[in-house]
Amino acid sequence: MARSVISVINQKGGVGKTTTVINLASALAQKGKRILVVDLDPQGNATTGLGKSNNDESKSIYNVLIGKTSVQNAIQESNIKNLDLIGSNVNLSGLEVETANDANRAFLLKKILLEENKSLIRRYENIFIDCPPSLSLLTIMSLVLADDLLIPLQTEFFALEGISQLVKTIDRIKINLNPELGIRGVLLTMYDKRNKLSSQVDMEARKHFEEKVYKTVVPRNVRLSEAPSHGMPCIVYDKSCSGSKSYIKLAEEFLEQSNEKIGSAA
C-alpha cells in the first residue's frame, strides 16, 4: 500500500481545497516523492489545474469506478516529474444514482485502488484525493479509503461552524467504516494578516485542533487564483510569489510530519 492516502476535504466550497491538492502534490513531487492525485470532484478542477482535459472520459476516475477503464489506463503523467493523475469528468456526478442498489458502494474506491491494484498503487509515496465540496457519496468513498485527512480552513467568520459538522461525519465514518481514519492536519487558507478576523480564526482553530493546525498559513494571493487558468500549479507558474512560498513551506512541514509518523511506528 502507498505510504499514505490523504483526502483533502471540506464540505464548503471555495476554501482552497483544489489549490492545496495541486500545489502540495507538486511541491512534494519536486522534492523527489512519487505522488498520485485522484480528482474525485465532478468539476474536474484538479485535472485542468494540472494541465489535463476534464473532457477525457477514457482517463477519468468515473470510468474506473464503473469498470469501463482500468486504473493503469486511467493514470496520466502530469507535466511535473514524479506526479501522476487520475482525472475527473462531469459524468462522475451521476455515480450516486447509478450505484444506488449497491450496498457496498462506499467501499468501491478502496476496493479498486487498494485491493485490485495494490502493486500499482504501492509505487506512490502519497496519494492525494481532491474531494467535492459536499458530504456526498464521493466524499464518503474517499473517507473510507483514506489514512488521513487534510482540511483546508478559510480564515473567515463561519469557517469553524462548518468544521463541527465535518468532524461529526468523520467520527461516524470512524465508528462504522474506517476506524483508522485520522486528521493529518488543518491548513489555514486565504489568510490576510491585515484583517483581525484572520488572526481570530487562527487562534480559535489552534485552540480547537491544537498541534493539528499547520504552522504554515496560505495567504490571499492573486497568483494562486491565476495559475489554474494556465493549466499549471502556482509553484510552477510563479515560484517566487507568497502563495507558492507557503505551499513549498507546507511540503517541508508535511515531510517532517511523515518522518515523525514513520519514527513513531518503528
N, C-alpha and C positions, 0 to 999 in steps of 0.2 A: 504494500500500500504506500501511497505517497506519504511523505513525512507529515504533511498536514493539509486538510481540506478546510478552507476558510470561506464561509458565506459572509458577504458584505451586505448588511441588511438594515433597513429602517423602513417602516411601512409608510412613512411620509415621503413624498416626492421632493426633488429639488434640494436635497441636503448634501450633495456631493458624493453620492454612492458610486456612480459610474466613473467619475473623475478620480476617485480614490482607487478603484479597481485597476484602471488602465495605467495610472501613474506609479502606484506602488508596485504593481506587477512588472512594469518596465524598469523601474529603478533596481529591483531585485535581479531581473534578468541581466541588466548591465553589470551587476556585481558577480555574474557568473552562475547564478542559480537557474536551474531548469524550471520554468513556470508554465502552467496551463491556465488560461482564462476560459471559463464556461459562461457564456452570456445566456442567462435564464430569464431575461426580460424581453417580452414580445416587441418592445420598441426597438431593440437591437442597437442601442447607443454605444455599448462597449464594442460591438462589432465594427461599426463605422468609425468609432474613435480610434480603433487600431488599423484603420485604412482598408477594411474589407467591406464587401457589399452585404447589406442585410436583406437583399432580394434573392440570395443564392440558396434555394431550398435544399439542394443536394448536400450542402455543407452545414445544415442547421441542426441544432440540438433537437428541434421538433421531429425531424425525420429519424433521428437516432431513437427518440422515445417511442415513436410508433413502429419501430422496427424496419424502416424503409432504407436506412443508411447505417453502415457500421461506424463505430466510434473511430476506427482507423481512417476511414474515408472522410469523416467529418472534420478531423483535426487539420487546421491550416497553419502554416508558418506565418508569423507576422513579419513586419519589416525590421523587427528588433531581434537580434540574435538571442537564442535561448527562450524566446517567448512564443508559445503556440496558443491557438484559439479554437474553440468550438463556438461558432457564431449562432445568432438567433434570427428569427424571421417572424413576421406578424402572425403566421399560422399557429404559432405557439399559444396564442390567446384562446384557441379553441380546444386545447388539450383537456381542460377541466370537464367539458361536456362530453368529449369523446371517450373519456376513461370513467365516466360516471358509474358504470356497472362493475368496475374492478375494485374489489375490497382491499387489495394490496397496493393501490396506486401511489400511496405516499412513499413506498419503498422502490418505486420504479427506477429513479435516477441512481440510487445506491446500488441496486441490483446490476444495472447495465455497466456503470463505471467501476465499481469496486469488486464485483464478483465475476462478471463475464469478461471484463477487460483488465483484470488485475495487473498482468505483466506490462501491459502498455502504459497504464496509468502510473505504475511504480517508477517510471523513468523521471517523473517530475518531483521536485522537492516540495513545491507548493501548488495547490490548485485553488484559484480564487473564483468564487461564483458570484456573479452580479445578479442580485435578486430584483424582482419587480417591486415597485413601491406600494405593496399591499400585502396583507397576510393571507394570500391565496394558496391554492394547491401547489403552485410552482415554488412558493416560498417554503411551504411545509416540506416539499421534496428536498429542498436544499438543506433544511434544518435536520432532516433525518440522515442525510449524507455527511454533514459537516462534523469536523472535530471541534472547531471553534468558530466564534462569530466575531466579526469586526463591525462595530456600529459607528457610522459617521453621525455626528450630532451637530446640527447647525446652532450657532450661538445666538438664539433668538428666544422670544418670550415663551412660546408654547412648547419648546423643544423637550423639556423634561416630562411634561404631561404625557406626550405620545410615547415616551420611553417606558412608562409604567405599564402601558398596555402590551408593549413588545415583551417586556420582562415576564409578564403573566403567561404569554404564549410560549416563551422559551421554557418556563417551568412546566407547562403542560406537556410539551414535547419531551422534556427530560423524563417525566414520570411515565409517559405512555409509549414513546417511540425511540428515544435516543438518550439513555441515561448518562452517556459520556460527554454530552454537549456542554461546552463552557463558553464564557465570553473572553475572547483573547484580548480585546482592547476596545476602548471608546475613543474616537478621534474627533476633536473639536474642529469644525469647519466654518468657513466664511467669517472668520474672526476679525473683528475691527477694533483695534486697540484704543481708538478714539471714542468708542462707544461704551458707556458704562455698563450697558446690558450684557455685552460680550463677556466682560470680566465677572459679572454676577453669575451668568450661566456657567462659566468656567469654574467658579468657586463651588456652586451647587453640585455640578457634575462630579467634581473631585471629592466632595463630601459624601455623595451618594455611592459612587463607584470606586472611590479610593484609588489604589495604585493601578487599577484597570485603565484609567484615563492616561493616554499617551502624553508625555511631556511636550512632544511636538504638536503645535496647533497650525492649522492651514488658514492663511489669511484670505480675505476677499481679494481677488486678483483677476483683472480682466484677461490676462493671458491664458489663465485656466479655462475661461469660457470660450476663447477664440480657437484654441488648439484643435478641438474635435472637428471643427468645420474644415480643417486642413487634413483630417484623417490621420492625426498623429497625437501621441501623448504630449502633454506640455513639457515634460522633461527632455523631449527631443526638439519640440517646436521652439522653445526658448528656455534653455537650461539655466540661464542666469537670473530669471525673474523670481520674485519672492515665493510664488506658488510652487515652482519647480524645486527650489531650495528646500522648502518644507517637506515635499514628498521624498526627496533624497535623504533628508534627515530622518524621516519616518522609517524608511527602509533600513537605515542603520539601527534604529531603535527596535524594529521588528526582528532583525537578525540577532541582536543581543538577547532579546526575549526567547528566541528559538534556542540559542545556546544554553540559556538558563534551564529551559524545559528539558533539553537533552541531558544536561548535567544532573538535574534532579531525578531523571528517570534511570540514570546509570547506577 
